[in-house]
Amino acid sequence: MKSIHLPRFTSVLAALLAAFPLVAGAAPFRDVLDTPAKDSRLASRSLLNAVARAGKRLVAVGQRGHIIFSDDGGNSWRQAKVPVSADLVAVSFPTPQKGWAVGHDGVVLHSEDGGISWTKQLDGRAVGKLMVSYYEERAAKGSLTSPEAALLDETRRIASQGAENSFLDVWFANESTGFIVGAFNLIFRTADGGRTWEPWFHRTENPKRLHLYAIREAAGELYISGEQGIVLKLDQSRNRFVALNTGYGGTFFGLAGSDDAVIVYGLRGNAFRSTDGGKQWHKIEAGLQDGITGAASCGGRQLILVSQSGHVLASDDAGENFRHTKLEQAVPASAALCIGGNVAVIAGTRGITIQAFK
């Protein structure tokens, strides 16, 4: 299984470079987790991976720790103060003021002012140690179950890797309770706004430790989608994410939904829809060959899907049927957010684009 994160120097190599620069006068190594994001006039035109609402404000996150926000519907953007320069891939605002962003190197950021400034709550250097401590403490108390005991060696291996593994999505139900998910089945839950995080490594039916790419609420249930067709749903009575079978084995990059349906989407234009809580799935004929990389609810029963080559598909019936929309210019998309009428904010390799669709 290939890792999806960016390469990192090891701590040993970093120490050597700091002590013996390869070039006279060369700057010493600085970890991206300790290096604030640089101000850039091009932040809104560089790679952005996700966009969310913080009340009426729009907030987008992307490469090198860039976080930008707009208070005029996306016409102009300002750059936020961010304490890291790791790539960021997802953002969630359960309230207009409080939000979370996650990304490479196991970074978790928190904002209490609607995305203007951010603090670091967690990073990859602490993730593995947190998992080991949690399961060893349960073992000491004699409350470690057989599945958890089998995972203890795996958590020690993760801890030995340092800050290599990434968080790939974040979802909060409110300002206190939320989840972060990521590479190799990384999943944590908080009930206190991120002050503490509880590993849920043992609470997923994911024996292959597949990457978890997305976590979202749809049709009143909480779902996870990821690598090799994995789709999980939270069984609240058991506090466990149980596996669902869509009949497809390709990667699902994300999921979306309405009040009565959930949609998972991913590689080669594949998308599937369920209206019965994931018991049965029906393939959506999207008419695409490239990956579907983002989705957004536009209110009521209207949804859109966006692709890596810039296609925008729209549905007026909660995803039962989609149509290709007419665009002024197609732009490669990583994520989308509807902002009223038939208008969406598209985030992608070219930064932010405001896209009208018909």
C-alpha positions as CSV (number, residue, x, y, z in Angstrom):
1,M,0.0,0.0,0.0
2,K,1.5,3.3,-1.0
3,S,1.5,6.2,1.4
4,I,-0.3,9.4,0.4
5,H,1.7,11.9,2.4
6,L,4.6,14.1,1.3
7,P,8.1,12.9,2.0
8,R,9.7,14.3,5.2
9,F,13.3,14.5,6.5
10,T,14.0,12.3,9.4
11,S,14.9,14.0,12.7
12,V,18.4,12.5,12.4
13,L,18.9,14.1,8.9
14,A,17.5,17.3,10.2
15,A,20.0,17.4,13.0
16,L,22.9,16.7,10.6
17,L,21.8,19.4,8.3
18,A,21.5,21.9,11.1
19,A,25.0,21.0,12.4
20,F,26.7,20.6,9.0
21,P,25.1,22.7,6.3
22,L,25.8,21.4,2.8
23,V,26.4,24.9,1.5
24,A,28.2,27.6,3.4
25,G,25.6,30.0,4.8
26,A,22.7,27.6,4.0
27,A,19.7,28.0,6.3
28,P,19.3,25.3,8.9
29,F,16.5,22.8,8.5
30,R,13.1,24.0,9.8
31,D,10.3,21.6,10.4
32,V,7.0,22.6,8.7
33,L,5.3,21.9,12.0
34,D,7.4,24.7,13.6
35,T,7.4,27.1,10.7
36,P,4.5,29.6,10.2
37,A,2.9,29.8,6.8
38,K,4.4,32.6,4.7
39,D,2.3,35.5,3.6
40,S,1.7,35.3,-0.2
41,R,-0.1,37.6,-2.6
42,L,-0.8,34.5,-4.6
43,A,-2.4,32.4,-1.8
44,S,-5.8,32.6,-3.4
45,R,-4.3,31.4,-6.8
46,S,-2.3,28.5,-5.5
47,L,-3.4,25.0,-4.7
48,L,-6.4,24.9,-2.3
49,N,-7.9,21.7,-1.2
50,A,-11.0,22.5,0.7
51,V,-13.5,25.3,1.4
52,A,-16.2,25.8,4.1
53,R,-18.6,28.3,5.5
54,A,-17.9,30.0,8.8
55,G,-21.2,31.8,9.1
56,K,-21.3,34.2,6.2
57,R,-17.6,34.0,5.8
58,L,-15.8,31.6,3.4
59,V,-12.6,29.8,4.5
60,A,-10.3,27.8,2.2
61,V,-7.2,25.8,3.1
62,G,-4.3,24.5,1.0
63,Q,-0.6,24.0,0.4
64,R,2.2,25.2,2.6
65,G,-0.3,26.1,5.4
66,H,-2.2,28.6,3.4
67,I,-5.6,29.5,4.9
68,I,-7.6,32.3,3.2
69,F,-10.9,33.8,4.0
70,S,-13.5,36.0,2.3
71,D,-16.3,38.2,3.7
72,D,-17.7,39.3,0.3
73,G,-18.8,36.0,-1.3
74,G,-15.4,35.1,-2.7
75,N,-14.7,38.3,-4.6
76,S,-11.6,39.1,-2.5
77,W,-9.6,37.0,0.0
78,R,-7.3,37.7,2.9
79,Q,-4.7,35.3,4.3
80,A,-5.0,34.0,7.9
81,K,-2.2,33.7,10.5
82,V,-1.2,30.0,10.6
83,P,1.5,28.5,12.9
84,V,2.5,25.7,10.5
85,S,3.5,25.4,6.8
86,A,2.3,21.8,6.4
87,D,-0.1,21.2,3.5
88,L,-3.7,21.4,4.7
89,V,-6.5,19.3,3.1
90,A,-9.7,19.8,5.0
91,V,-11.7,22.3,7.1
92,S,-14.8,22.3,9.2
93,F,-16.7,25.1,10.9
94,P,-19.6,23.8,13.1
95,T,-20.2,27.4,14.3
96,P,-19.4,30.8,12.7
97,Q,-16.5,31.3,15.0
98,K,-15.1,27.9,15.8
99,G,-13.4,25.8,13.2
100,W,-10.8,23.1,12.6
101,A,-8.4,22.3,9.8
102,V,-6.2,19.2,9.2
103,G,-3.5,18.1,6.9
104,H,-0.2,16.4,6.3
105,D,2.3,15.7,9.1
106,G,-0.7,14.9,11.4
107,V,-1.5,18.5,11.9
108,V,-4.8,19.7,13.6
109,L,-5.4,23.4,13.7
110,H,-8.2,25.3,15.6
111,S,-9.7,28.8,15.1
112,E,-11.9,30.7,17.5
113,D,-12.4,33.8,15.4
114,G,-14.0,32.5,12.2
115,G,-10.7,31.5,10.5
116,I,-8.7,34.8,10.9
117,S,-6.1,33.2,13.2
118,W,-5.2,29.6,14.1
119,T,-3.5,27.6,16.8
120,K,-2.1,24.1,16.7
121,Q,-3.9,21.5,18.7
122,L,-2.1,18.3,17.6
123,D,0.6,17.2,15.2
124,G,2.1,14.0,13.9
125,R,4.9,14.0,16.5
126,A,2.3,13.5,19.2
127,V,-0.2,11.3,17.4
128,G,1.6,7.9,17.7
129,K,2.5,8.6,21.3
130,L,-1.1,9.5,22.1
131,M,-2.3,6.2,20.7
132,V,0.3,4.1,22.5
133,S,-0.4,5.8,25.8
134,Y,-4.1,5.3,25.4
135,Y,-3.9,1.6,24.7
136,E,-1.2,0.9,27.3
137,E,-3.2,2.6,29.9
138,R,-6.2,0.5,29.1
139,A,-4.0,-2.6,29.2
140,A,-2.7,-1.6,32.7
141,K,-6.3,-1.3,33.9
142,G,-7.2,-4.7,32.4
143,S,-9.8,-3.2,30.2
144,L,-8.0,-3.9,26.9
145,T,-10.2,-6.1,24.6
146,S,-8.7,-8.7,22.3
147,P,-9.1,-6.4,19.2
148,E,-7.4,-3.6,21.0
149,A,-4.5,-5.8,22.2
150,A,-3.8,-6.8,18.6
151,L,-3.6,-3.1,17.6
152,L,-1.0,-2.2,20.3
153,D,2.0,-3.2,18.2
154,E,0.5,-1.3,15.3
155,T,0.2,1.9,17.3
156,R,3.8,1.5,18.5
157,R,4.9,1.2,14.8
158,I,3.0,4.4,14.0
159,A,4.7,6.2,17.0
160,S,8.1,5.1,15.7
161,Q,7.4,6.8,12.3
162,G,7.2,10.3,13.8
163,A,5.1,12.8,11.9
164,E,4.8,10.9,8.7
165,N,1.1,10.1,8.6
166,S,-1.6,12.6,7.5
167,F,-5.1,13.5,8.6
168,L,-7.3,13.8,5.5
169,D,-10.6,15.0,6.8
170,V,-12.3,16.6,9.8
171,W,-16.0,16.9,10.8
172,F,-17.6,18.5,13.8
173,A,-21.2,18.1,14.9
174,N,-20.9,21.1,17.2
175,E,-18.2,23.2,18.9
176,S,-17.3,20.3,21.2
177,T,-17.8,17.0,19.4
178,G,-15.9,16.0,16.3
179,F,-13.8,13.5,14.4
180,I,-10.5,13.5,12.5
181,V,-9.6,10.7,10.0
182,G,-6.6,9.9,7.9
183,A,-4.0,7.6,6.5
184,F,-3.8,3.9,7.5
185,N,-7.1,4.0,9.5
186,L,-6.1,7.0,11.7
187,I,-9.2,8.2,13.5
188,F,-9.7,10.3,16.7
189,R,-12.7,11.7,18.5
190,T,-12.9,14.7,20.7
191,A,-15.7,15.7,23.1
192,D,-14.1,18.9,24.4
193,G,-13.3,20.9,21.3
194,G,-10.0,19.3,20.6
195,R,-8.4,19.9,24.0
196,T,-8.1,16.1,24.2
197,W,-8.4,13.4,21.5
198,E,-9.4,9.8,22.0
199,P,-8.1,7.2,19.5
200,W,-10.9,5.2,17.8
201,F,-8.4,3.0,16.0
202,H,-10.2,-0.1,17.4
203,R,-13.7,1.2,16.6
204,T,-13.6,0.7,12.8
205,E,-14.2,-2.4,10.7
206,N,-11.1,-1.7,8.7
207,P,-8.8,-4.7,9.2
208,K,-6.5,-3.7,6.2
209,R,-5.9,-0.3,7.8
210,L,-7.0,1.4,4.6
211,H,-6.8,5.2,4.2
212,L,-9.9,7.1,5.4
213,Y,-10.4,10.0,3.0
214,A,-13.6,11.6,4.2
215,I,-16.1,11.8,7.1
216,R,-19.5,13.5,6.7
217,E,-23.0,13.4,8.0
218,A,-25.7,12.5,5.5
219,A,-29.4,11.6,5.9
220,G,-29.0,11.7,9.6
221,E,-26.1,9.3,9.8
222,L,-22.3,9.7,10.0
223,Y,-20.3,8.0,7.3
224,I,-16.6,7.5,6.3
225,S,-15.3,6.7,2.9
226,G,-11.9,5.8,1.7
227,E,-9.4,3.5,-0.1
228,Q,-10.4,0.4,-2.0
229,G,-14.1,1.1,-1.8
230,I,-14.3,1.2,2.0
231,V,-17.5,2.8,3.4
232,L,-18.2,2.9,7.1
233,K,-21.3,4.0,9.1
234,L,-21.3,4.9,12.7
235,D,-23.4,2.5,14.8
236,Q,-24.2,4.7,17.7
237,S,-25.4,1.9,19.9
238,R,-22.0,0.2,19.7
239,N,-19.9,3.4,19.3
240,R,-18.3,1.7,16.3
241,F,-18.0,2.3,12.5
242,V,-19.3,-0.7,10.7
243,A,-18.5,-1.6,7.1
244,L,-21.0,-1.3,4.3
245,N,-20.8,-2.9,0.8
246,T,-21.4,-0.8,-2.2
247,G,-20.2,-3.5,-4.6
248,Y,-17.3,-1.3,-5.9
249,G,-13.7,-1.8,-5.0
250,G,-12.2,1.5,-6.2
251,T,-11.2,4.4,-4.0
252,F,-13.9,6.8,-2.8
253,F,-12.5,10.3,-2.3
254,G,-15.5,11.7,-0.5
255,L,-19.2,11.6,0.3
256,A,-22.1,14.0,0.4
257,G,-25.8,13.8,0.9
258,S,-29.2,15.3,1.6
259,D,-31.9,14.7,4.2
260,D,-32.8,11.3,2.6
261,A,-29.8,10.1,0.7
262,V,-26.0,9.6,0.9
263,I,-23.6,9.6,-2.0
264,V,-20.0,8.3,-2.2
265,Y,-17.8,9.2,-5.1
266,G,-14.3,8.7,-6.4
267,L,-12.1,7.2,-9.1
268,R,-13.0,7.2,-12.8
269,G,-16.3,9.0,-12.3
270,N,-17.7,6.3,-10.0
271,A,-20.5,7.4,-7.6
272,F,-23.0,5.4,-5.7
273,R,-26.2,6.4,-3.8
274,S,-28.2,4.9,-1.0
275,T,-31.6,5.9,0.5
276,D,-31.8,3.2,3.1
277,G,-28.9,3.9,5.4
278,G,-26.3,2.1,3.2
279,K,-28.1,-1.3,2.9
280,Q,-28.5,-1.0,-0.8
281,W,-26.5,1.1,-3.3
282,H,-27.3,2.2,-6.8
283,K,-24.6,3.4,-9.3
284,I,-25.0,7.0,-10.5
285,E,-24.4,7.3,-14.2
286,A,-22.2,10.4,-14.1
287,G,-20.8,10.1,-17.6
288,L,-17.2,10.8,-16.5
289,Q,-13.9,9.0,-16.9
290,D,-11.9,11.2,-14.5
291,G,-12.1,11.3,-10.7
292,I,-14.9,13.0,-8.9
293,T,-13.1,15.0,-6.3
294,G,-15.7,17.1,-4.5
295,A,-19.4,17.7,-3.8
296,A,-21.7,20.2,-2.2
297,S,-25.3,20.6,-1.1
298,C,-26.9,23.6,-2.6
299,G,-30.0,23.6,-0.4
300,G,-33.2,21.6,-0.7
301,R,-32.7,18.6,-3.0
302,Q,-30.0,20.3,-5.1
303,L,-26.4,18.8,-5.1
304,I,-23.4,19.3,-7.3
305,L,-20.4,17.0,-8.0
306,V,-17.1,18.4,-9.4
307,S,-14.2,16.5,-11.1
308,Q,-10.4,16.8,-11.3
309,S,-10.7,18.0,-14.9
310,G,-13.3,20.7,-14.1
311,H,-16.7,19.1,-14.8
312,V,-19.6,20.2,-12.7
313,L,-22.6,17.9,-12.5
314,A,-25.9,19.1,-10.9
315,S,-28.9,17.3,-9.4
316,D,-32.3,18.6,-8.5
317,D,-33.5,15.4,-7.0
318,A,-31.1,14.7,-4.1
319,G,-28.6,12.9,-6.4
320,E,-30.9,10.4,-8.1
321,N,-30.0,12.0,-11.4
322,F,-27.2,14.4,-12.5
323,R,-26.7,16.5,-15.6
324,H,-23.6,18.0,-17.0
325,T,-23.8,21.8,-16.6
326,K,-22.7,24.5,-19.0
327,L,-19.6,26.4,-17.8
328,E,-17.8,29.5,-18.9
329,Q,-14.5,27.8,-18.2
330,A,-13.7,24.4,-16.7
331,V,-11.2,24.5,-13.9
332,P,-9.6,21.5,-12.1
333,A,-11.4,21.0,-8.8
334,S,-10.5,19.7,-5.4
335,A,-13.7,20.9,-3.6
336,A,-16.8,22.9,-4.0
337,L,-19.2,25.0,-1.9
338,C,-22.5,26.4,-3.1
339,I,-23.0,30.1,-2.2
340,G,-26.5,30.8,-3.5
341,G,-28.4,30.3,-6.7
342,N,-26.5,28.4,-9.3
343,V,-23.2,29.7,-8.1
344,A,-20.4,27.7,-6.4
345,V,-16.9,28.4,-5.1
346,I,-14.5,25.9,-6.6
347,A,-11.2,25.2,-4.9
348,G,-8.4,23.5,-6.8
349,T,-4.9,23.6,-8.4
350,R,-5.6,27.2,-9.6
351,G,-6.8,28.4,-6.3
352,I,-10.3,29.8,-5.9
353,T,-12.8,30.2,-8.8
354,I,-16.4,31.5,-8.6
355,Q,-18.3,29.3,-11.0
356,A,-21.8,29.9,-12.3
357,F,-23.5,26.7,-13.6
358,K,-26.8,26.1,-15.4
